[in-house]
Amino acid sequence: MEPRFDLFTTETGARLGKRFANLGQVVERSPLPKATQELVSLRASQINGCGWCIDMHTKEAAAAGETAVRLHLVAAWRESTVFTEAERAALALAEEGTRLADACDGVSDATWARVREHFDDEQVAALVALVALINAANRLAVIVHQKGGSYEPGMFAAVTG
């Protein structure tokens, strides 16, 4: 499967990419822990089958000091002992927020209550926005068949900055 289209080679795509990156920077600069941001982005990307985003967020997390064990266990976080309760709440929100069509109520009240136990209002705002943004990014990349494997840490910021 070859890439279908390079969004960033068009004027419209480049403009959208910059604005998308600006939204991402708001989340990145928020008080939501960086490790949580990368774990959430990685989990949503795994669910959506986005090779580009899995590649990006795995490498960005590793460059920021995340351990290989935790990165490998994100896909099975419920069956793992390496995540904090706050990270587990964020991963549950990421899954439910990504799989909206799988549940008639979307994000469950139980998951929302766990998120509210661990994160303040600023962090919740960033977490909700992050789940929406990573799902949008996954869709953009999957639709155009953007491949994973060639990403280098910091590359996206350099392209859209």
CORFEN-V13982 format. One record per residue. D_LAST is the distance of its C-alpha to the last C-alpha in Angstrom with 2 decimals. Layout:
# CORFEN-V13982
D_LAST + D_LAST
This chain:
# CORFEN-V13982
28.94 + 26.45 + 23.05 + 23.91 + 20.83 + 17.24 + 15.49 + 12.38 + 14.82 + 15.98 + 14.93 + 15.63 + 13.87 + 10.57 + 11.05 + 12.16 + 9.37 + 6.85 + 9.84 + 10.70 + 7.64 + 8.50 + 12.00 + 11.43 + 10.20 + 13.47 + 15.42 + 13.94 + 14.92 + 18.22 + 21.50 + 21.67 + 22.08 + 19.31 + 22.04 + 23.02 + 19.56 + 19.44 + 23.12 + 22.83 + 19.93 + 21.98 + 25.18 + 24.03 + 22.54 + 25.90 + 27.81 + 25.88 + 26.14 + 22.46 + 22.36 + 18.65 + 17.90 + 20.91 + 19.70 + 16.20 + 17.70 + 20.69 + 18.84 + 16.39 + 19.59 + 21.57 + 19.12 + 19.38 + 23.15 + 24.27 + 27.59 + 28.43 + 31.32 + 29.33 + 26.78 + 29.77 + 31.54 + 28.93 + 30.59 + 33.90 + 32.93 + 36.10 + 38.21 + 36.51 + 37.20 + 33.93 + 32.05 + 32.68 + 34.14 + 30.95 + 28.92 + 31.69 + 31.49 + 27.73 + 28.31 + 31.16 + 29.06 + 26.41 + 29.25 + 31.06 + 28.01 + 27.11 + 30.74 + 31.56 + 33.97 + 35.94 + 37.29 + 38.79 + 37.54 + 33.94 + 33.11 + 36.48 + 37.83 + 38.45 + 34.84 + 33.71 + 36.33 + 35.13 + 31.53 + 32.92 + 35.04 + 32.12 + 29.22 + 29.23 + 28.04 + 24.51 + 24.14 + 25.77 + 23.43 + 20.42 + 22.42 + 23.44 + 19.97 + 18.76 + 21.69 + 20.97 + 17.26 + 18.10 + 20.99 + 18.99 + 16.56 + 19.76 + 21.35 + 18.67 + 18.74 + 22.54 + 23.35 + 21.76 + 22.99 + 19.75 + 21.30 + 20.79 + 21.53 + 18.97 + 16.04 + 15.28 + 14.04 + 10.39 + 9.83 + 8.08 + 5.37 + 5.31 + 5.84 + 3.80 + 0.00
